[in-house]
Amino acid sequence: MERISGFRNDGFVNLSENQIQELENETVTLCQEMIRIPSVNYGEGKGNEREIAEYVSAKLSEVGIKSELIETDKNRCNVVAKIPGTDPTLPGLIVHGHIDVVPVNEKDWSVDPFGGEIKDGFIWGRGAVDMKDMDAMILATVRMWQRIGYRPKRNILLVFFGDEEAGSTYGSRWLVKNRPEIFDGYNEAVSEVGGFSLTITGGHRLYLVEAAQKGIQWIKLSGTGTAGHGSFINPDNSVTKVAQAVSRIGSYEWPQVETKTGAKFFKKVAELVGEKYDSKNVKPLLKHLGGASKMIGATIQNTANPTMLSAGYKENVIPQTASAVIDGRFLPGFEDELHQTIKKLAGDEIQLEMLVRDKALEVDFAGPLVEQMTNSILAEDPDGIVVPYLMSGGTDNKALSDLGIKGFGFSPLRLPADLDFFALFHGVDERVPVDGIKFGARTLYRFLLSA
């Protein structure tokens, strides 16, 4: 293993083999310990990050890093800490993670979802990949810095957000709105769901850095008709109107569209597997992506999935109103297309109400930060191929973008070729490979030395 080094004013600071192992092992231990703190976010304001926020703050304090624990509602907590750089004239970098996790049905799991046990070469438990593994990498890196007396070149802001899993109302969105001064002087950010490996046809190992995210439109459809007895003929039935609208929307085949990020990703895949790149039809390339095809396949077009239906109050009564909810996701630059298409498919008799709307993101996959991410991965895996990708979901980078901060997904992991990584997010038996998180710790450490 190559020694890890980074520049500082008085020369180079090197980690010995023992210190590299210490970094790796501490990352594993921190991840296990955080999994054992069940920071479950149930949504609708029901969550509790206090215990894990206090844990993170204590781990920083142990090595002399001061932090601020910010409570935005009862037991809804965030942790913020600043690592001063040697050159305060440079714009700073935000390194952030979230400390809440989604609920579990323990009966479905083969292990204790909050046990953090190591089994079959994996750390098991809720949050193992989403995203206490990255939280552990961040903590292990800055704790090592403190032990060896290292200071980064530019200011580093550590933020451990709460409430990411339920819309960030008590986390990043609250801090951006109510404490924007925290982020003054910072122009870039890195966080979750990026930098992980994906082995495609031919054994090529891609590392996917998230450079774009789909936007959200959750839309309520409402239909009004004539109420009456269920035994009568009723051509003005609200349930029928809504059901027909839902059927049209749910079965609609959205056209494929090209985005900057998607083009870079699929062109590289086509080149590696020896197939033609067709900007209007990249579906033939999805077969080369294994389990990742389900998520990435959702990023080649807008999507609109019916998710909720509501109507009626008695079996023999035709209700006056009925409703449904559509989960719409739009690509960067294609929001109007999504909304207008849903409106047209719904029809003139259906009313549309926007329940939730969130922006799409896309940043250029270029510049010094991208070069540093790429170099850090290649230093640990010379055969790796770094590419940008577009994610179907979203992260706290959306809130930070309101302040003009450019964000990437970069929580590096080297994964087994046969692991269906995306299925682990919010899934049963969530787990992260021990070797993978050790790779991530080394890679993130390298990256932050140069970033």
C-alpha positions in Angstrom: 0.0 0.0 0.0 1.3 3.4 -1.0 2.0 5.8 1.9 -0.6 8.6 2.3 0.9 12.0 2.1 -0.4 15.6 1.9 1.1 19.0 1.6 1.4 21.4 4.6 3.5 24.5 5.2 6.5 22.7 6.7 6.7 20.0 4.1 4.9 16.6 3.8 3.1 14.8 6.5 3.1 11.0 6.1 1.1 8.3 7.8 3.0 5.2 8.7 1.6 1.7 8.0 0.4 1.5 11.6 -1.3 4.9 11.4 -3.1 3.8 8.1 -4.3 0.7 9.9 -5.4 2.9 12.8 -7.4 5.1 10.5 -9.1 2.1 8.9 -9.9 0.3 12.1 -11.2 3.5 13.8 -13.5 4.1 10.8 -14.9 0.6 11.3 -15.4 1.0 15.0 -17.0 4.4 14.7 -19.4 3.1 12.1 -20.4 0.2 14.4 -20.9 2.5 17.3 -23.1 4.9 15.4 -25.2 2.1 14.0 -25.9 1.1 17.6 -27.4 4.5 18.3 -30.9 4.1 16.7 -31.3 7.7 15.4 -34.6 6.8 13.6 -36.5 9.4 11.7 -40.2 8.5 11.4 -41.2 11.5 9.4 -43.8 14.2 10.2 -41.4 15.7 12.7 -41.0 12.5 14.7 -37.3 11.8 15.1 -34.5 12.0 17.6 -30.9 12.8 16.7 -29.8 14.0 20.1 -28.0 10.9 21.3 -26.0 10.5 18.1 -25.3 14.2 17.8 -23.9 14.2 21.3 -21.8 11.1 20.3 -20.4 12.9 17.3 -19.7 16.1 19.4 -17.9 14.0 22.0 -15.7 12.2 19.4 -14.7 15.6 18.1 -14.1 17.0 21.6 -11.8 14.0 22.5 -9.2 15.3 20.0 -9.7 19.0 20.7 -12.2 19.9 18.0 -14.8 22.3 19.2 -18.3 21.8 17.8 -21.8 23.4 18.1 -24.8 21.2 18.7 -27.7 23.0 17.2 -31.2 21.9 18.3 -33.9 23.0 15.8 -36.8 21.3 17.6 -37.1 19.0 20.6 -34.3 16.4 20.1 -33.9 17.3 16.5 -30.1 18.1 16.4 -27.3 19.0 14.0 -23.5 19.2 14.7 -21.3 21.8 13.2 -17.5 22.1 13.6 -14.8 24.1 11.8 -11.3 22.9 11.0 -9.3 26.1 10.3 -7.0 26.0 7.2 -3.6 27.5 6.8 -4.8 29.9 4.0 -7.9 31.7 5.1 -8.0 33.6 1.8 -9.1 30.4 0.0 -12.8 29.5 -0.2 -13.7 26.7 2.2 -15.0 23.2 1.6 -18.0 21.7 3.4 -17.9 18.0 4.3 -21.3 16.9 5.5 -23.3 13.8 6.3 -26.6 13.1 7.9 -27.0 11.3 11.2 -30.6 10.1 11.0 -31.8 6.8 9.5 -35.1 5.4 8.2 -37.2 3.0 10.3 -36.9 -0.8 10.2 -39.2 -3.8 10.5 -36.9 -5.9 12.7 -38.8 -9.1 11.9 -37.6 -8.8 8.3 -33.9 -8.7 9.3 -31.5 -11.6 9.7 -29.5 -9.7 12.3 -30.2 -7.0 14.9 -30.6 -3.9 12.7 -29.0 -1.8 15.4 -26.3 -4.3 16.5 -23.5 -3.0 14.2 -22.1 -6.5 14.1 -19.4 -7.7 11.7 -20.5 -10.8 9.8 -19.3 -12.4 6.5 -16.9 -9.4 5.9 -19.7 -6.8 6.3 -20.8 -4.3 8.9 -24.5 -4.9 9.3 -27.2 -2.4 10.5 -29.5 0.4 9.6 -27.3 3.3 8.4 -24.4 1.2 7.3 -24.5 2.7 3.8 -27.0 5.5 4.5 -24.9 7.1 5.8 -23.0 6.3 9.0 -20.2 4.8 7.0 -19.4 8.2 5.5 -19.9 9.9 8.9 -17.4 7.5 10.4 -14.9 8.2 7.6 -15.2 11.9 8.2 -14.7 11.6 12.0 -11.7 9.2 11.6 -10.0 11.5 9.2 -10.2 14.7 11.3 -9.3 12.7 14.5 -6.2 11.5 12.8 -5.4 15.0 11.7 -5.5 16.2 15.3 -3.3 13.4 16.5 -0.6 14.1 14.0 -1.0 17.9 14.1 -2.1 18.4 10.5 -3.9 21.4 9.2 -5.6 21.5 5.8 -4.8 24.2 3.3 -8.3 25.7 3.3 -11.0 25.9 5.9 -13.0 22.7 6.3 -16.6 22.9 7.7 -17.9 19.6 9.1 -21.7 19.4 9.3 -23.7 16.4 10.6 -27.3 17.1 9.6 -30.4 15.8 11.2 -33.7 15.1 9.4 -32.3 14.3 5.9 -34.5 11.3 5.6 -37.7 13.3 5.9 -37.1 16.4 3.9 -34.4 18.2 6.0 -36.9 20.5 7.6 -35.1 20.3 10.9 -31.7 19.9 9.3 -30.0 21.5 6.3 -33.0 23.5 5.3 -33.4 25.0 8.8 -29.7 25.8 9.0 -29.6 27.4 5.6 -32.6 29.5 6.4 -31.9 30.4 10.0 -28.1 30.2 10.3 -26.7 31.0 6.9 -23.7 32.7 8.4 -22.4 29.2 9.3 -21.7 28.6 5.6 -20.1 32.0 4.8 -16.8 31.6 2.9 -17.6 28.1 1.7 -18.3 27.4 -2.0 -18.0 23.6 -2.5 -19.3 20.6 -0.6 -19.1 16.8 -0.7 -21.4 14.3 0.9 -23.2 11.0 0.3 -24.0 8.6 -2.5 -21.0 8.9 -4.7 -17.4 7.7 -5.2 -18.5 4.0 -4.9 -17.5 1.4 -7.4 -19.7 -0.3 -10.0 -18.4 -3.3 -12.0 -19.9 -3.4 -15.4 -19.7 -5.9 -18.3 -16.1 -6.8 -19.1 -15.0 -6.3 -15.5 -14.5 -2.6 -15.8 -14.7 -0.9 -12.4 -16.4 2.5 -12.6 -16.4 4.9 -9.6 -19.6 7.0 -9.7 -19.4 10.5 -8.4 -22.8 12.2 -8.1 -22.9 15.4 -10.1 -26.6 15.8 -10.6 -29.9 15.0 -8.9 -33.5 14.8 -10.1 -36.0 17.2 -8.8 -39.3 16.4 -7.1 -43.0 17.3 -7.8 -45.4 15.5 -5.5 -48.8 16.3 -7.0 -52.3 15.7 -5.6 -55.0 14.9 -8.2 -58.6 15.7 -7.2 -61.8 14.8 -9.0 -65.3 16.0 -8.2 -68.5 14.2 -9.3 -72.1 13.6 -8.3 -72.6 11.7 -5.1 -75.2 9.0 -5.0 -76.3 5.5 -4.3 -73.9 2.8 -5.4 -76.6 0.9 -7.1 -77.5 3.7 -9.6 -75.9 4.4 -12.9 -73.6 7.3 -12.5 -71.6 8.7 -15.4 -70.3 11.5 -13.2 -68.3 9.3 -10.8 -65.4 11.0 -9.1 -63.6 7.7 -8.4 -63.8 6.8 -12.1 -62.4 10.1 -13.1 -59.4 9.9 -10.8 -58.8 6.2 -11.5 -58.7 6.9 -15.3 -56.3 9.9 -14.7 -54.1 7.7 -12.5 -54.1 4.9 -15.2 -53.1 7.3 -17.9 -50.2 8.8 -15.9 -49.0 5.5 -14.5 -48.8 3.8 -17.9 -47.4 6.8 -19.8 -44.0 6.1 -21.5 -41.8 9.1 -20.9 -39.4 10.0 -23.6 -35.7 9.6 -23.0 -33.8 12.9 -22.8 -30.1 13.6 -22.6 -28.5 15.5 -19.8 -24.9 16.7 -19.5 -24.1 14.2 -16.7 -26.0 11.4 -18.3 -24.2 11.9 -21.6 -20.8 11.6 -20.0 -21.8 8.5 -18.1 -23.3 6.6 -20.9 -20.7 7.6 -23.5 -18.0 6.1 -21.2 -20.1 2.9 -20.7 -20.6 2.6 -24.4 -16.9 3.0 -25.1 -15.9 0.4 -22.5 -18.4 -2.3 -23.6 -17.9 -1.6 -27.3 -21.4 -0.5 -28.1 -22.8 2.6 -29.9 -23.9 5.6 -28.0 -27.3 6.8 -29.1 -28.4 9.9 -27.2 -32.1 9.1 -27.9 -32.0 5.6 -26.7 -29.5 4.5 -24.0 -31.7 1.7 -22.7 -29.6 -1.0 -24.4 -26.6 0.1 -22.3 -28.5 -0.5 -19.0 -28.0 -4.3 -19.2 -24.3 -3.7 -18.6 -24.9 -2.1 -15.2 -26.2 -5.0 -13.1 -28.2 -4.1 -10.1 -27.5 -0.4 -10.7 -29.6 -0.4 -13.8 -32.9 0.1 -11.8 -31.8 3.4 -10.3 -29.8 4.7 -13.2 -32.5 3.7 -15.6 -34.8 6.1 -13.8 -32.4 9.0 -14.7 -32.7 8.8 -18.4 -36.2 10.3 -18.4 -38.8 12.0 -16.2 -40.9 9.7 -14.1 -44.3 9.9 -12.5 -45.6 7.1 -10.3 -49.0 7.0 -8.6 -48.4 6.3 -4.9 -51.7 7.1 -3.1 -55.4 6.8 -3.7 -58.2 8.1 -1.5 -62.0 8.0 -2.0 -65.2 7.0 -0.4 -66.6 6.4 3.1 -69.1 3.6 2.6 -69.4 0.7 0.3 -72.7 1.7 -1.3 -72.1 5.4 -1.5 -70.6 7.0 -4.6 -68.4 9.9 -3.1 -68.5 13.4 -4.4 -64.7 13.6 -4.3 -61.7 11.3 -4.9 -58.0 12.0 -4.9 -54.6 10.5 -5.7 -51.0 11.4 -5.3 -48.3 11.3 -8.0 -44.6 11.1 -7.2 -43.1 13.1 -10.1 -39.3 13.3 -10.6 -37.8 15.5 -13.2 -34.4 15.8 -14.8 -32.4 19.0 -14.7 -33.9 21.3 -17.2 -37.1 19.3 -17.7 -39.4 20.4 -14.9 -41.9 22.2 -17.1 -42.1 19.1 -19.3 -43.0 16.9 -16.3 -45.7 19.2 -15.0 -47.4 20.0 -18.4 -47.4 16.3 -19.3 -49.0 15.3 -16.0 -51.6 18.1 -16.4 -52.4 16.9 -19.9 -52.7 13.3 -18.9 -54.9 14.1 -15.9 -57.4 15.8 -18.1 -59.6 18.9 -17.8 -61.8 17.4 -15.0 -59.0 16.8 -12.6 -57.5 19.5 -10.4 -53.8 19.5 -9.6 -52.3 20.7 -6.3 -48.5 20.8 -5.8 -47.8 19.2 -2.4 -44.0 19.2 -2.5 -41.6 20.7 -5.0 -37.8 20.5 -4.9 -35.3 21.6 -7.5 -33.1 19.4 -9.6 -29.3 19.9 -9.5 -26.5 19.6 -12.0 -22.9 20.8 -11.7 -20.1 20.6 -14.2 -17.9 17.5 -13.7 -14.7 19.5 -14.0 -12.3 21.6 -12.0 -9.7 21.1 -9.3 -12.1 19.4 -6.8 -13.1 16.8 -9.4 -9.4 16.2 -10.3 -8.7 15.7 -6.6 -11.6 13.2 -6.2 -10.4 11.3 -9.3 -6.7 11.3 -8.1 -7.6 10.0 -4.7 -9.5 7.1 -6.1 -6.9 6.2 -8.7 -4.2 6.3 -6.0 -6.1 3.5 -4.2 -7.3 1.7 -7.3 -5.2 2.4 -10.4 -7.6 0.4 -12.5 -10.6 2.5 -11.5 -12.5 4.7 -14.0 -14.1 7.8 -12.5 -17.3 9.0 -14.0 -20.2 11.4 -13.1 -23.7 10.1 -12.6 -27.2 11.5 -12.1 -29.0 10.3 -9.0 -32.8 9.7 -8.9 -33.1 10.9 -5.3 -31.7 13.9 -3.5 -29.3 14.9 -0.7 -28.6 17.9 1.6 -26.6 19.4 -1.2 -30.0 20.8 -2.5 -30.4 23.0 0.5 -26.8 24.2 0.3 -27.2 25.1 -3.3 -29.6 27.8 -2.2 -26.5 29.6 -0.9 -24.6 29.1 -4.2 -22.6 26.1 -2.8 -21.7 23.5 -5.5 -22.0 20.0 -4.2 -20.9 16.5 -5.2 -21.7 13.1 -3.9 -18.4 11.6 -2.8 -18.4 8.9 0.0 -15.9 6.5 -1.6 -16.3 2.7 -1.3 -14.8 -0.2 -3.2 -17.6 -2.8 -3.5 -17.7 -6.4 -4.5 -18.6 -6.8 -8.2 -21.8 -8.8 -7.4 -23.2 -6.6 -4.7 -26.5 -4.8 -5.5 -25.5 -1.6 -3.7 -28.5 0.5 -4.4 -30.8 -2.2 -3.0 -29.2 -1.7 0.4 -30.4 1.9 0.7 -33.4 1.8 3.1 -33.4 -2.0 2.5 -33.5 -5.1 4.7 -30.1 -6.3 6.0 -28.4 -3.0 5.1 -24.6 -3.6 5.2 -21.3 -2.2 4.1 -18.2 -4.3 3.3 -15.4 -3.9 5.9 -12.7 -3.8 3.1 -14.9 -1.3 1.3 -15.2 1.1 4.2 -11.4 0.8 4.8 -10.8 1.7 1.2 -13.2 4.6 1.7 -11.3 5.9 4.7 -8.0 5.9 2.9 -9.5 7.5 -0.2 -11.4 10.2 1.7 -8.2 11.0 3.8 -6.2 11.4 0.5 -8.9 13.6 -1.0 -9.2 15.9 2.0 -5.4 16.4 2.2 -5.5 17.8 -1.3 -8.9 19.4 -1.4 
